Amino acid sequence: MNLQEATELVRGRLEGDPTFEIRGLNTLFDAKPHELIFLFDARRLDEVKISSALAVVLPRGVECAGKHQVWVSDPREAYRILALSFTSASLPAEGVEPSARVHPSARLGPGVAVGAMVYIGEGAVIGSGTVIYPQSYVGEHVVLGEHCIVYPSAIIRERCRLGKKVIVHSGAVIGSDGFGYERNGDRYEKIPHVGCVEVGDEVEIGANTTIDRGTVGATRIGRGTKIDNLVMIAHNVIIGCNVVIAGQSGIAGSSSVGDAVMMGGQSGVKDHTTVGKNVIMTGRAGVANNIPDGLMVSGFPAQEHRKEMRERVLVRKLPEIWQGLRRIQQRISGK
């Protein structure tokens, strides 16, 4: 790709040689002369200047003399677009590997690719263009929409339904039993979970993430939601559209999370709790009560972020406050 082509892809403005060849993307320090770099933070302009890269994507209004320059309104969006062009992996060719086991009643759409040692159960429906990488499991009566990608060793259990363009990363388990037991004397009896999981279009599910099936109804993940690695979503949880959940977070059973919520790493939601739309949960926030729309919360139990920060400042001042109280006490007692 030459610099003119790259500029047109990101709708930028070029100052430099339009025929200059771009052979890849890289970091400021590791880039070679024909690799493109990006300035996301204007404070790092000096690092750009000493980089070996000869071409740079910059925010409008920032200049770097001596290099081919592409000015854009949003360098991060430009990176996303160009990274897709340089790193798009070729998908496996359509067809079923001989070692795969596909039940005769399963229906595979045009252009489906099924890797080695994949299992596809009775009555499963696989949409056109979907790719299932080796050693994955697709249970009975599962529905996978068009153009999904299921990476190696993922498990999608019986009766779960996934929409179009869903990505399931390695080790993810969709439709595992919920954590439900009834106390019977001195032992626990397992509660059968006969529901399913329903996943909307364009959802991405990270590696080793688990989504439990509903006890009776469905656990639901809304369209466009992105779930990081090592996330646990319990039975009968309802997650809205365009939610972002960072790694090691957990949502307990029968909770609901509204549209466009952002959950920081290691955050959690208590069972039977409602989180409103557009809520931001900072890392390690523990939601134990319902949260209204649009609030930013932190701490445990989670509360409005500014209040939590004020309380943390006071906690750090406690030793100083205690010493002051001790001095006052000593003056009063005459000691």
Beta strands, then each sheet from edge to edge (+ up, - down):
strand 1: 13-15
strand 2: 24-25
strand 3: 35-38
strand 4: 55-59
strand 5: 68-72
strand 6: 95-96
strand 7: 101-102
strand 8: 107-108
strand 9: 113-114
strand 10: 119-120
strand 11: 125-126
strand 12: 131-132
strand 13: 137-138
strand 14: 143-144
strand 15: 149-150
strand 16: 155-156
strand 17: 161-162
strand 18: 167-168
strand 19: 173-176
strand 20: 181-184
strand 21: 187-190
strand 22: 196-199
strand 23: 204-205
strand 24: 210-212
strand 25: 218-221
strand 26: 226-227
strand 27: 232-233
strand 28: 238-239
strand 29: 244-245
strand 30: 250-251
strand 31: 256-257
strand 32: 262-263
strand 33: 268-269
strand 34: 274-275
strand 35: 280-281
strand 36: 286-287
strand 37: 296-298
strand 38: 303-304
sheet 1: 1+ 5- 4- 3- 2-
sheet 2: 6+ 9+ 12+ 15+ 18+ 23+ 26+ 29+ 32+ 35+ 37+ 38-
sheet 3: 7+ 10+ 13+ 16+ 19+ 24+ 27+ 30+ 33+ 36+
sheet 4: 8+ 11+ 14+ 17+ 22+ 25+ 28+ 31+ 34+
sheet 5: 20+ 21-
end
